[in-house]
Amino acid sequence: MTPGPYALRVLDVHKAYRSHKVLRGVSVTVEPGSLVGVVGENGSGKSTLLRVLSGQIAADAGEVELRGTLGYCPQATVLNDALTVDQHLRWFRTAYRLDGTGRAGELLDELHFAEYRHTRVEALSGGTRQKLNLTLALMHDPDVLLLDEPYQGFDWETYLQFWDVAARLRDRGRCVLVVSHLAWDAGRLDVVHRLRDGVAAPWNAAERPAAAQGVPR
């Protein structure tokens, strides 16, 4: 049987640190135009999985296949306090080899922080820093976006803005993989996997917390 279309495919990935086995055979398929979640408690291997998927570390066994370009938004912001928002955009434009920062400008408007364009990062709130972190991961319009606890520090309005941006990415055929220890927003995702004991398993709607079901996308 010919495999269906996918943007990211993880096949039987294993990772151990010396004798401690963290990932024990993780398999996840992410299709184009989808919002996918990996939910797990602290220590379940979420960070290790993200580091493997983003290419920061190599898996001990298994395969990761990416079709298209990758964007990665880590939980810890990759920002320089001495630089302004605009300087970060120009810096990453060069790193991505982009002709301009048009997409970044759109994201500043969508996330409602364009007025901080000439503000140094050291003067930004934690939520605005995270908006910039997300913008830098998205400004080259990647096919696959990896997000590690992406809405940490967001207020409610910004949280809703984040999901609006994610929905528009899905509508444009992009795929978004959200890794979080929280399950209450699982109702906003198309597919949810629970990472436990180093293995990811599909999480059925009936198993999700009641507060997460029926949440409008």
C-alpha positions as CSV (number, residue, x, y, z in Angstrom):
1,M,0.0,0.0,0.0
2,T,1.3,3.4,-0.9
3,P,1.7,5.7,2.1
4,G,-0.6,8.7,2.3
5,P,0.7,12.3,2.1
6,Y,2.5,13.5,5.1
7,A,4.6,16.6,6.0
8,L,6.4,14.9,9.0
9,R,6.8,11.3,9.8
10,V,8.4,9.8,12.9
11,L,9.0,6.0,12.8
12,D,10.0,4.0,15.9
13,V,12.3,6.7,17.3
14,H,14.4,5.7,20.3
15,K,16.6,7.9,22.5
16,A,18.5,7.1,25.7
17,Y,20.9,9.0,27.9
18,R,23.3,6.4,29.0
19,S,21.1,3.8,30.7
20,H,18.1,6.0,30.9
21,K,15.7,5.2,28.1
22,V,13.6,8.3,27.3
23,L,12.0,7.5,24.0
24,R,11.1,3.8,23.5
25,G,9.7,3.8,20.0
26,V,7.8,6.9,19.2
27,S,5.8,6.9,15.9
28,V,3.8,10.0,14.8
29,T,2.6,11.1,11.3
30,V,1.7,14.7,10.7
31,E,-0.4,15.4,7.6
32,P,-0.4,18.7,5.7
33,G,-3.1,21.1,6.8
34,S,-3.4,19.8,10.4
35,L,-3.0,20.8,14.0
36,V,-1.4,18.0,16.0
37,G,-0.7,17.8,19.7
38,V,1.7,15.7,21.7
39,V,0.7,15.9,25.4
40,G,2.7,14.5,28.3
41,E,3.6,15.0,31.9
42,N,6.9,16.6,32.8
43,G,9.7,14.0,32.3
44,S,7.7,12.1,29.7
45,G,10.2,12.8,26.9
46,K,8.6,15.8,25.2
47,S,11.7,17.9,25.2
48,T,13.8,15.1,23.9
49,L,11.4,14.3,21.1
50,L,11.4,18.0,20.0
51,R,15.2,18.1,20.0
52,V,15.2,15.0,17.8
53,L,12.6,16.5,15.5
54,S,14.4,19.8,15.2
55,G,17.7,18.1,14.5
56,Q,19.4,19.3,17.7
57,I,20.2,15.7,18.7
58,A,20.3,12.4,16.8
59,A,18.0,9.5,17.6
60,D,19.6,6.3,18.7
61,A,17.3,4.4,16.4
62,G,14.3,5.0,14.1
63,E,13.7,7.6,11.4
64,V,12.4,11.2,11.1
65,E,11.4,12.3,7.6
66,L,10.5,15.9,6.8
67,R,8.9,17.0,3.6
68,G,9.4,20.7,3.2
69,T,10.8,23.4,5.4
70,L,10.9,23.4,9.2
71,G,10.2,26.1,11.8
72,Y,10.9,25.6,15.5
73,C,9.7,27.8,18.4
74,P,11.4,26.6,21.6
75,Q,10.0,27.2,25.0
76,A,13.0,29.4,25.9
77,T,13.1,32.4,23.7
78,V,16.1,32.8,21.4
79,L,16.3,36.6,21.8
80,N,19.0,39.2,22.5
81,D,17.9,41.8,25.1
82,A,20.1,44.5,23.5
83,L,18.4,44.3,20.1
84,T,15.0,45.7,19.0
85,V,12.2,43.6,17.5
86,D,13.0,45.0,14.0
87,Q,16.7,44.2,14.4
88,H,15.7,40.6,15.2
89,L,13.6,40.5,12.1
90,R,16.5,41.7,9.9
91,W,18.9,39.3,11.5
92,F,16.7,36.3,10.9
93,R,15.8,37.5,7.4
94,T,19.5,37.2,6.6
95,A,19.7,33.8,8.3
96,Y,16.7,32.5,6.3
97,R,18.0,34.2,3.1
98,L,14.7,36.0,2.6
99,D,14.3,38.9,0.2
100,G,12.3,40.9,2.8
101,T,10.4,40.8,6.1
102,G,6.9,41.0,4.7
103,R,5.6,37.8,6.3
104,A,7.1,38.9,9.6
105,G,5.2,42.2,9.3
106,E,2.0,40.4,8.8
107,L,2.6,38.3,11.9
108,L,3.3,41.5,14.0
109,D,-0.1,42.7,12.9
110,E,-1.9,39.4,13.5
111,L,-0.4,39.0,17.0
112,H,-1.0,42.7,17.8
113,F,2.5,43.9,18.7
114,A,3.6,46.0,15.7
115,E,3.9,49.0,17.9
116,Y,6.9,47.4,19.6
117,R,8.8,47.1,16.4
118,H,11.5,49.6,17.5
119,T,11.6,48.5,21.2
120,R,14.5,46.6,22.7
121,V,13.7,43.1,23.8
122,E,14.8,44.0,27.4
123,A,11.8,46.3,27.7
124,L,9.2,43.7,26.4
125,S,6.9,41.8,28.6
126,G,7.2,38.0,28.8
127,G,4.2,37.5,26.6
128,T,5.4,40.0,23.9
129,R,8.8,38.2,23.9
130,Q,7.0,35.0,23.2
131,K,5.1,36.6,20.3
132,L,8.5,37.6,18.8
133,N,9.8,34.1,19.4
134,L,6.8,32.7,17.4
135,T,7.2,35.3,14.7
136,L,10.9,34.4,14.2
137,A,9.9,30.7,13.8
138,L,7.2,31.6,11.2
139,M,8.7,34.4,9.2
140,H,10.1,32.1,6.5
141,D,6.7,30.5,6.1
142,P,7.7,26.9,7.0
143,D,5.7,23.8,5.9
144,V,6.1,22.3,9.4
145,L,6.1,24.3,12.6
146,L,7.2,22.7,15.9
147,L,6.0,24.5,19.0
148,D,7.2,23.8,22.6
149,E,4.7,25.2,25.1
150,P,4.0,28.1,22.7
151,Y,1.6,30.1,24.7
152,Q,3.5,30.4,28.0
153,G,3.1,33.9,29.3
154,F,0.2,34.8,27.0
155,D,-2.8,36.5,28.4
156,W,-6.2,35.2,27.3
157,E,-6.6,37.6,24.3
158,T,-3.1,36.6,23.0
159,Y,-3.9,33.0,23.5
160,L,-6.9,33.3,21.3
161,Q,-4.9,35.2,18.7
162,F,-2.3,32.4,18.7
163,W,-5.0,29.8,17.8
164,D,-6.4,32.1,15.1
165,V,-2.9,32.2,13.6
166,A,-2.6,28.4,13.9
167,A,-6.0,27.9,12.2
168,R,-4.9,30.1,9.3
169,L,-1.7,28.1,8.9
170,R,-3.8,24.9,8.7
171,D,-6.1,26.5,6.2
172,R,-3.0,27.3,4.0
173,G,-1.9,23.6,4.1
174,R,0.8,24.0,6.7
175,C,1.0,21.7,9.7
176,V,1.6,22.6,13.3
177,L,2.8,20.3,16.0
178,V,2.2,21.6,19.5
179,V,4.0,19.9,22.4
180,S,2.6,20.7,25.8
181,H,2.0,19.2,29.3
182,L,-1.5,20.8,29.3
183,A,-4.4,18.9,27.9
184,W,-7.2,21.4,28.4
185,D,-6.7,22.9,24.9
186,A,-6.8,19.5,23.2
187,G,-10.2,20.3,21.7
188,R,-8.6,22.8,19.4
189,L,-6.4,20.1,17.8
190,D,-7.2,17.7,14.9
191,V,-5.1,14.9,16.4
192,V,-3.7,14.4,19.8
193,H,-1.0,11.9,20.9
194,R,-0.3,11.2,24.5
195,L,3.4,10.6,25.3
196,R,3.8,8.3,28.2
197,D,6.6,5.8,29.2
198,G,8.5,6.9,26.1
199,V,5.8,5.9,23.6
200,A,3.2,8.1,21.8
201,A,-0.3,6.8,21.4
202,P,-3.4,8.4,19.8
203,W,-5.6,10.0,22.4
204,N,-9.3,9.4,21.7
205,A,-11.8,12.2,22.1
206,A,-13.6,10.3,24.8
207,E,-10.4,10.2,26.9
208,R,-9.8,13.9,26.7
209,P,-10.7,16.1,29.7
210,A,-14.3,17.3,29.6
211,A,-13.1,20.9,29.6
212,A,-11.2,20.3,26.3
213,Q,-14.1,18.9,24.4
214,G,-16.3,21.1,22.3
215,V,-13.9,24.1,22.4
216,P,-14.5,26.1,19.3
217,R,-11.5,26.3,16.9
